[in-house]
Amino acid sequence: MLPRLLSPLALLPLASALWPAPREISSGNTTLFIDKSIKITYGGKPLHYVPGYTPAAGPKCDDTEVIKGGVSRALGAIFDNNFVPWMLRPKGSTFEPDASEEKHLVKTLKISHSDKSNSGCYKPVADEVDESYAFKLGEDGHASIDAKTAIGVLRGLETFLQLFYEHTDGHHWYTTIAPVEIKDAPLFPYRGVLLDTARIFFSVKDIERTIDAISWNKMNRFHWHITDSQSWPLDIPALPELSAKGAYHPALTYSPEDVAHIHEFAAHRGVEVIMEVDMPGHIGSVQFAFPELIVAYNEIPFHWWCSEPPCGAFKLNEPAVDEFLETMFDDLLPRLSPYTSYFHTGGDELNRNDSMLDDGVGSNDTEVLRPLLQKFIDVNHDRVRKAGLVPVVWEELALEWDLDLGSDVIVQSWLGGKAIKTLTGKGHKVIVSDYNYYYLPCGRGQWMDYDNGEAFKKFYPFVDWCSPAKSWKLIYAYDPVAGLTEEEASKVLGGEVAVWTERIDATNLDGLLWPRASAMGEILWSGRYDEVGRNRSQYEVTPRLADLRERMLARGLAAEPVQMTFCTQGDDPLECARIV
C-alpha cells in the first residue's frame, strides 16, 4: 500500500475525470469501446455479468459474492446508468468518437486479489483492510484489476466504470484515454458519512441509496446515529416497549432484519456500518417506555437542560439504568458483532444541570458528576468490548470531562479549534468531524420557532448556530492534519461528514450530502496536492467533480449541481473564476 501522508498526487489528465483522483496514473489518447461481450475472469475462472445481481444474504463474508455484486453494479453503471457528457464539453464541440467506424473494443477484464481469507468484507478495522488496487487497460483492449483484497477490487471497479461515457446514439459506450495504468490506495483508512435517523426517520431504501453513494466515492464508513431524545426507532426485542412507545409511529422503526440487511448491504459495497446509541445525554426518548430512568425530559425552557429540545438524560446514580443497559446491550450487540468492529456510545453535550433534578445526585458540580460518569462509561464500554467491538465516543468525554478512556477507544472530534491536536497529543485515535467544515446542515437557518417579543428580536434573522453553509470548496480546502506533528497526524484515522436532520428528510438528503461529501472523500483518499506539492487548483478539481455529479445523477442520486452549465461547458476556467 502507498504510504499515508506522503507522496503527492500527480495531476490527473482532465479527460479522465476520475474521482477521487488516483494516487498514480498515466493515460493516453486512444479510443476504445466497450459492450456486453466483454469477457471477465475472477481468479482465473469466468465470471458472468448478471444484471442487478444481489449477493447472498447472511453474516458470512464471501469474496466471490462480493466481486460478483461489484461487477454487476459496475457494468450496470456503464451500460444502463451512464450519461452523454455534453454538459461537460464546449458548446458545439465534436467530443464523441465516430461510432459508425470500425471500433476497437475492451475485450477482457481480469480480476484477481491475493488475500483469500474473506477477512475484509465484515468487521473491517481501520488500517487493517487493504483497499489498494492496480488497474491497467491496454490499447489492445485487455484490462486488469489486481488487489490485495476483495474490497480493493471494488475500489478498482469504481475507477473502471468512470472511464466510460454513453454515446449520443444510446447504443455505444467508450473511453478516449487508453492506455491507462493506475496504482491507487487511500491516504486515510476512515472516510465516512453520519446520518441521523432519530430526528427524522429514513426508510431502508433511503439508507441503501446513501450507502451506494458512499461506495461510489470510495468512502468506507456509514455512521448510523439511530436514536436520540426525539425518537427511538430501533427495535430491541428484549425491550419491545422502547420502539413501540418511543418511535414517531409504530411503522417507523428498524427491525432486527432491517439492521442485518443494512449491515450486509453495506459490507458487500466495502462500507462498514457503525451504529450509535448516544448516551448518557441525547437519550430522552427512553422516557416514553421507561420514565424512571430519565431526568430532565422536555423541561422548558430547554436551554437550561440541553442544547436542543426535548432534552432528557440517563440518571447517573440509578441502578435500574444499568440493568436496562445490560438488557439492551445483551440483545443488540451480539446482532451487530458479526458485521462490524465498532460501536459508538456517544457522550456529547451532557448538561450538568440535568443531574440537579436527579434525586440520586442533586448536583451539577463536575467533581460530583465525573466519578459517576467515569463508572457509567467504564461499565458500558466493557460491555461493548465483551461483544468484540471497539468503543467510539464524542470528544467531550475526553476533553470536557477529562475521563480515563481506554487506549482502544476512538474519539470523534467535532468542536474544532485545537481539539484534534490535543486529542492526538494525548494518544487518542481520532475521527475528524469539525463542524466548521464537515457539518453539512449548517447555513439552512434556524428550525425553532420564536414569539413576537424578545426572542424574535434577539434571534432575528434566525440563522442557525453553525452558519454559514459549508460549500464543497471549503470542505476541499480543509486539511484535517494541518498543524499536527507526524506522530499526532498518525493518530488521525480520517474524517466523517455529518448530516443532522432537524430539517432534512428523503426529499433533500441527496442534494445536501452530494457532491459536498465527495470533496471530503477525495481529500481523504488522495490528498490536496499536485505533483509539485501545491494545493490542487479548483480549475482542475471542478470539472472532475461536475463529471462525478453527472454520474451520480445517472445512477439515481439527486446530487446538487457543482456549477451552472455555462461554466461546465467552458473551455477556459477563467470564464467562471473570481480573480483579484
SEZA-334371 format. One record per residue (C-alpha): residue in one letter; x, y, z. Coordinates in steps of 0.02 Angstrom, whole numbers, padded with zeros to 5 digits, always signed. Each point is the difference from the previous one (the first is absolute). Layout:
AXYZ;...
! end
This chain:
M+00000+00000+00000;L+00059+00176-00036;P+00061+00095+00155;R-00121+00114+00090;L+00028+00188+00006;L+00144-00010-00123;S+00011-00008-00190;P-00097+00144-00080;L-00123-00039-00138;A+00055+00016-00180;L-00117+00119-00091;L-00138-00096-00087;P-00033+00016-00187;L-00161+00099-00008;A-00080-00116-00126;S+00000-00144+00123;A-00101+00093+00133;L+00025-00136+00130;W-00062+00030+00178;P+00080-00014+00121;A+00159+00035-00097;P+00114-00153-00001;R+00166+00013+00089;E+00096-00048-00158;I-00065-00001-00179;S+00062+00003-00178;S-00114+00005-00151;G-00001+00020-00188;N-00120+00059-00135;T-00060-00160-00083;T-00187-00030-00012;L-00072-00168+00053;F-00181-00052+00000;I-00077-00124+00123;D-00152-00111-00017;K-00077-00148+00089;S+00109-00123-00093;I+00144+00040+00119;K+00074-00158+00076;I+00028+00011+00187;T+00102-00119+00105;Y+00020-00005+00188;G+00142-00102+00072;G+00027-00076-00172;K-00180-00061-00018;P-00138+00076-00108;L-00116+00121+00090;H-00161+00035-00091;Y-00084+00170+00006;V-00169-00017+00085;P-00094+00166-00005;G-00064+00052+00171;Y+00088-00142+00089;T-00030+00000+00188;P+00128-00093+00107;A-00066-00138+00111;A-00061+00060+00170;G+00072-00054+00165;P+00134+00049+00126;K+00138-00090-00093;C+00122+00088-00115;D+00025-00080-00169;D+00123+00085-00118;T-00077-00078-00155;E-00170+00070+00044;V+00077+00171+00035;I+00089+00002-00169;K-00151-00062-00097;G-00105+00139+00076;G+00134+00129-00036;V+00017-00052-00182;S-00189+00006-00022;R-00009+00176+00069;A+00149+00061-00101;L-00063-00066-00167;G-00175+00059+00042;A+00070+00174+00027;I+00085-00007-00170;F-00140-00075-00104;D-00160+00050+00090;N+00038+00152+00110;N+00125+00101-00099;F-00011+00173-00080;V+00047+00099-00154;P+00123+00132+00061;W-00059+00145-00111;M-00017+00113+00153;L+00185-00025+00038;R+00066+00041-00174;P+00009+00167-00094;K-00162+00048-00085;G-00004-00059-00180;S+00155-00107+00018;T+00022-00172-00077;F+00046-00099+00154;E-00060-00174-00044;P+00090-00131-00103;D-00083-00059-00160;A-00099-00154+00048;S-00031-00047-00181;E+00182-00039-00036;E+00093-00159+00044;K+00013-00005+00187;H+00136-00066+00113;L-00080-00083+00150;V+00042-00033+00181;K+00009-00188-00016;T+00043-00066+00172;L+00003+00049+00182;K+00109-00109+00111;I-00036+00016+00187;S+00111-00071+00136;H+00044+00029+00181;S+00132-00085+00103;D-00087-00008+00170;K-00122-00146-00003;S-00047+00004+00184;N-00170+00087-00021;S+00057+00114+00142;G-00033+00169-00079;C-00188-00005-00027;Y-00069-00006+00177;K+00079+00074+00155;P+00133+00108-00085;V+00112+00091+00122;A+00072+00168-00052;D+00177-00020-00067;E-00019-00189-00011;V-00095-00020-00165;D+00103+00031-00156;E-00102+00102-00125;S+00142+00021-00125;Y-00015-00057-00180;A+00093+00007-00164;F-00095+00025-00163;K+00056-00017-00180;L-00092+00024-00164;G+00107-00027-00154;E-00026+00062-00177;D-00027-00183-00043;G-00162+00001+00102;H+00059-00109+00143;A-00033+00068+00175;S+00047-00061+00173;I-00033+00040+00182;D+00125-00071+00124;A-00025+00029+00186;K+00042-00073+00168;T-00183-00018+00054;A-00174-00010-00073;I-00031+00175+00069;G+00147+00062-00103;V-00080-00079-00153;L-00160+00098+00035;R+00099+00161+00002;G+00080-00047-00166;L-00170-00038-00077;E-00060+00175+00046;T+00151+00071-00092;F-00032-00115-00150;L-00180+00056-00024;Q+00047+00184+00011;L+00105-00016-00158;F-00152-00025-00111;Y-00133+00116-00069;E-00160-00035-00095;H-00005+00048-00184;T-00137+00115-00061;D-00074-00142-00102;G-00038-00091+00164;H+00074-00164-00063;H+00187+00022+00026;W+00117+00036+00145;Y+00179+00058-00013;T+00157+00068+00080;T+00124+00115-00087;I+00152-00017+00116;A+00070-00175-00028;P+00125-00062+00045;V-00030+00030+00185;E+00107-00057+00145;I-00043+00039+00181;K+00073-00041+00170;D-00114+00057+00137;A-00031-00008+00187;P-00080+00115+00130;L+00097+00121+00109;F-00119-00024+00147;P-00085-00163+00050;Y-00161+00082+00063;R-00111+00099-00121;G-00178+00012+00059;V-00174+00075+00003;L-00108+00022+00155;L-00188-00007-00025;D-00120+00042+00142;T-00157-00107-00013;A-00072+00051+00168;R-00049+00181-00030;I-00079-00050-00166;F-00028-00179-00052;F+00076-00067-00161;S-00059-00157-00088;V+00114-00147-00033;K+00000+00050-00184;D+00062+00175+00046;I+00141-00077+00101;E+00043-00121-00140;R+00012+00145-00123;T+00115+00093+00118;I+00112-00151+00024;D+00008-00025-00188;A+00060+00179-00022;I+00129-00023+00138;S+00072-00147-00096;W-00002+00094-00167;N+00113+00130+00083;K+00118-00135+00067;M-00052+00046+00177;N-00017-00142+00124;R-00099+00041+00158;F-00186+00032+00034;H-00025+00071+00175;W-00179-00038+00046;H-00058+00121+00136;I-00156-00102+00028;T-00074+00065+00164;D-00014+00167+00090;S-00116+00095+00116;Q-00123+00034-00141;S-00038-00182-00043;W+00054-00180+00026;P-00027-00092-00165;L+00110-00150+00042;D-00093-00161+00040;I+00074-00091+00150;P-00096-00165+00016;A+00050-00018+00184;L-00073+00174+00032;P-00147+00011-00122;E-00075+00154+00082;L+00152+00106-00048;S-00046+00020-00183;A-00185-00036+00024;K-00013+00157+00108;G+00157+00096-00049;A-00012+00000-00190;Y-00094+00138-00090;H-00121-00132-00066;P-00007-00190+00018;A+00041-00018-00185;L+00155+00110+00012;T+00121-00123+00079;Y+00148-00106-00049;S-00027-00185+00035;P+00142-00123+00035;E-00021-00058-00179;D+00020+00180-00063;V+00156+00023+00105;A+00078-00160-00066;H-00046+00042-00179;I+00076+00174+00009;H+00162-00068+00070;E+00010-00134-00136;F-00049+00122-00138;A+00140+00116+00055;A+00131-00136+00023;H-00026-00063-00176;R+00045+00175-00059;G+00155+00016+00107;V-00088+00110+00129;E-00005-00035+00186;V-00150+00054+00105;I+00038+00076+00171;M-00157+00015+00104;E-00016+00133+00135;V-00115-00002+00150;D+00044+00167+00077;M+00010+00005+00191;P-00011+00054+00139;G-00072+00158-00080;H-00101+00003-00161;I-00101-00147+00067;G-00164+00082+00052;S-00109-00110-00113;V+00024-00141+00125;Q-00118+00104+00109;F-00152-00062-00096;A+00029-00181+00052;F+00107+00017+00157;P-00029+00171+00080;E+00084-00054+00162;L+00169-00005-00089;I-00001+00176-00073;V+00022+00172+00073;A-00037+00174-00073;Y-00106-00064-00144;N-00091+00141-00092;E+00041+00129+00133;I-00039+00178-00053;P+00090+00112-00037;F+00107-00135-00077;H+00164+00098-00005;W+00026-00025+00187;W+00003-00188-00025;C+00065-00039-00174;S+00051+00071-00168;E-00161-00045-00088;P-00175-00055+00056;P-00066-00115+00066;C+00155-00035+00108;G+00007-00152+00113;A+00149-00093+00074;F+00029-00160+00095;K+00004+00013+00188;L+00182-00025+00045;N-00026-00080+00170;E-00146-00116-00035;P+00028-00190+00003;A-00151-00025-00114;V+00091+00092-00139;D+00141-00127+00007;E-00125-00144-00003;F-00086+00078-00151;L+00163+00022-00095;E+00057-00176+00039;T-00162-00067-00076;M+00012+00115-00150;F+00183-00039-00037;D-00025-00187+00025;D-00136+00007-00134;L+00080+00122-00123;L+00189-00026+00001;P+00003-00187-00043;R-00105+00044-00153;L+00125+00133-00056;S+00163-00088+00040;P+00001-00118-00151;Y+00001+00151-00116;T+00099+00142+00078;S+00148+00035+00113;Y-00069+00158+00081;F-00141+00067+00107;H-00024+00185+00036;T-00062+00043+00175;G-00013+00188-00028;G+00037+00106+00153;D-00022+00173-00073;E-00087+00152+00074;L-00040-00071+00172;N-00071+00147+00099;R+00053+00003+00181;N-00163+00083+00052;D-00097-00158-00041;S+00068-00087+00155;M-00066+00139+00111;L-00172-00075-00035;D+00061-00175+00038;D-00046-00053+00178;G+00148-00118+00000;V+00125+00140-00035;G-00075+00174+00029;S+00155+00093-00062;N+00076+00078-00155;D+00175+00001+00072;T+00126-00076-00121;E+00097-00080+00143;V-00159-00088+00056;L-00052-00054-00174;R+00168-00053-00072;P+00020-00161+00102;L-00180-00048-00038;L+00029+00029-00185;Q+00166-00093+00005;K-00085-00152+00076;F-00140+00012-00129;I+00124+00001-00144;D+00111-00136+00073;V-00144-00122+00027;N-00078+00027-00170;H+00161+00001-00098;D+00042-00166+00081;R-00165-00065-00069;V+00047+00064-00173;R+00171-00083+00013;K-00077-00163+00062;A-00098-00005-00163;G+00163+00014-00097;L-00027+00182-00049;V+00106+00157+00017;P-00084+00145+00092;V-00014+00169-00088;V-00046+00162+00092;W-00022+00185-00032;E+00140+00114+00057;E-00082+00076+00155;L+00033-00155+00103;A+00186+00020-00028;L+00017+00189+00001;E-00143+00076+00100;W-00020-00139+00129;D+00182-00059-00004;L-00051-00182+00017;D+00122-00143-00003;L-00041-00085-00164;G+00080-00163-00050;S+00139+00006-00129;D-00113-00093-00121;V-00138+00132+00005;I-00015+00107-00156;V-00048+00182+00026;Q-00105+00096-00126;S+00042+00185+00001;W-00128+00129-00057;L+00030+00162+00096;G+00150+00061-00098;G+00135+00114+00066;K+00148-00092+00075;A-00101-00155+00044;I+00079-00116-00128;K+00177+00048+00052;T-00044-00020+00184;L-00082-00169-00025;T+00137-00072-00109;G+00130+00073+00117;K-00079-00102+00139;G+00018-00156-00109;H-00183-00018-00053;K-00046-00065-00172;V-00113+00132-00077;I-00138+00015-00130;V-00013+00180-00060;S-00174+00076-00016;D+00041+00184+00030;Y-00166+00092-00013;N+00086+00148-00083;Y+00026-00109-00154;Y-00089-00166+00011;Y-00174+00041+00071;L-00105+00003-00157;P-00168+00066+00067;C+00079+00167+00050;G-00060+00159-00081;R-00181-00052-00026;G-00072+00115+00132;Q-00073-00035+00171;W-00134-00134+00014;M-00072+00055+00168;D-00145+00122+00018;Y+00007+00173+00081;D-00137+00106+00074;N-00028+00181-00052;G+00089+00069+00153;E+00177-00003+00066;A+00047-00169-00074;F-00049+00062-00173;K+00108+00155+00019;K+00148-00094+00076;F+00011-00137-00130;Y-00050+00094-00157;P+00043-00041-00144;F-00009-00178+00069;V+00164-00071-00060;D+00049-00170+00067;W+00140-00024+00126;C+00129-00059-00127;S-00033+00116-00147;P+00060+00027-00134;A-00026-00150-00113;K+00154-00105-00030;S+00030+00000-00189;W+00094-00138-00089;K+00140+00125-00030;L+00018+00031+00187;I-00006-00186+00037;Y+00130-00033-00133;A+00115+00136+00068;Y+00001-00076+00176;D+00152-00101+00051;P-00048-00109+00151;V+00182-00023+00053;A+00059+00180-00022;G+00110+00056+00145;L+00028-00176+00066;T+00165-00085+00026;E+00033-00159-00097;E-00038-00102+00156;E-00162+00094+00032;A-00053-00014-00182;S+00024-00188+00007;K-00140-00005+00130;V-00127+00078-00120;L-00095-00146-00075;G-00094+00113-00121;G-00159+00101-00003;E-00188-00003-00006;V-00127+00124-00065;A-00156+00014+00108;V-00183+00015-00050;W-00107+00051+00148;T-00180-00003-00054;E-00103+00134+00084;R-00050+00060-00174;I+00059-00139-00113;D-00099-00148-00063;A-00001-00111-00154;T-00051+00145-00113;N+00160+00100+00026;L+00125-00125+00071;D+00090-00038-00163;G+00028+00181-00046;L+00057+00046+00174;L+00128-00140+00003;W+00063-00012-00177;P+00116+00055-00074;R+00059+00093+00156;A+00043-00164+00087;S+00094-00047-00158;A+00119+00144+00033;M+00049-00074+00168;G+00010-00171-00082;E+00136+00054-00121;I+00099+00094+00133;L+00003-00156+00109;W+00037-00116-00146;S+00135+00091-00097;G+00032+00166+00084;R+00002+00182-00052;Y+00166+00018-00090;D+00057-00001-00180;E+00160-00078-00067;V+00111+00137+00073;G-00083+00010+00169;R-00118+00146-00031;N-00183+00004+00048;R-00093-00071-00149;S-00090+00140-00093;Q-00190+00010-00007;Y+00025+00022-00188;E+00051-00183-00005;V-00116-00063+00136;T-00164+00078-00056;P-00017-00088-00169;R+00034-00169+00078;L-00126+00030+00139;A-00129+00056-00128;D+00032-00162-00096;L-00024-00102+00159;R-00162+00092+00036;E-00068-00050-00171;R+00047-00181+00033;M-00090+00004+00168;L-00155+00073-00085;A+00005-00137-00129;R+00009-00130+00138;G-00155+00068+00086;L+00067+00127+00125;A-00071+00178+00006;A+00170+00084+00025;E+00012+00190-00006;P+00082+00090-00147;V+00182+00050+00016;Q-00014+00147-00121;M-00122+00069-00127;T+00011-00078-00172;F+00084+00154-00075;C+00149-00035+00113;T+00008-00188-00026;Q-00003+00026-00189;G+00135+00132+00004;D+00171-00041-00069;D+00082+00141+00097;P-00010-00014+00191;L+00023+00189+00015;E-00176+00025-00069;C-00071-00053+00168;A+00144+00052+00111;R+00010+00137+00131;I+00165+00090-00028;V+00076+00134+00112;
! end
